[in-house]
Amino acid sequence: MLLTVNGDQVEVPNTVKTIAELLQHFEMHHKVVIVEKNAEILEKAEHTATLISDKDKIELVHFVGGG
């Protein structure tokens, strides 16, 4: 499946069907992540039920500590 993730075209396996699975695929499932799918911000509770489709536009924003 071809997605646009943070402005880059990315190929992900067809076994990745939800936002939660996408976060696991990118090893971001243990981080605090803001997810936007096709210009709509999703609540964390929606990640497991929200399906992704070919050509979806996904923005993933996570916070990094630093000094």
C-alpha positions in Angstrom: 0.0 0.0 0.0 1.3 3.4 -0.9 0.9 6.2 1.7 2.1 9.7 2.0 3.7 10.0 5.5 5.0 13.3 6.7 5.2 14.4 3.0 7.1 11.4 1.8 5.7 8.5 -0.2 6.1 5.3 1.7 5.2 1.7 0.8 3.8 -0.3 3.7 2.8 -4.0 3.7 -0.9 -4.7 3.0 -1.0 -6.4 6.5 -0.9 -2.9 8.0 -4.6 -2.0 8.1 -5.1 0.5 11.0 -3.4 3.6 12.4 -2.4 1.5 15.4 -0.7 -1.1 13.1 1.0 1.7 11.2 2.5 3.1 14.4 3.7 -0.4 15.3 5.2 -0.7 11.8 7.2 2.5 12.3 8.0 1.5 15.9 6.2 4.5 17.3 3.5 2.7 19.3 5.2 3.4 22.7 5.6 7.1 22.0 3.2 10.0 22.5 2.1 10.6 18.9 -0.3 13.0 17.3 -1.8 11.5 14.2 -3.5 13.3 11.3 -5.2 11.3 8.6 -6.3 13.1 5.5 -6.3 16.5 7.3 -8.3 15.2 10.3 -6.6 14.8 13.7 -7.4 11.5 15.4 -7.9 10.9 19.1 -5.7 8.1 20.5 -8.8 6.0 21.2 -9.5 6.0 17.5 -6.1 4.5 16.4 -7.2 0.9 16.6 -10.5 1.3 14.8 -9.3 3.8 12.1 -8.5 2.0 8.8 -6.0 3.2 6.4 -6.2 3.0 2.6 -3.9 3.3 -0.4 -3.0 6.9 -1.1 -4.0 8.2 2.4 -2.0 11.2 3.7 -0.8 10.7 7.2 1.1 13.1 9.5 2.8 11.7 12.5 4.1 14.1 15.1 6.0 13.0 18.2 7.7 14.9 20.9 11.4 14.6 21.6 13.0 15.8 24.9 16.2 17.8 24.8 18.0 20.7 26.2 
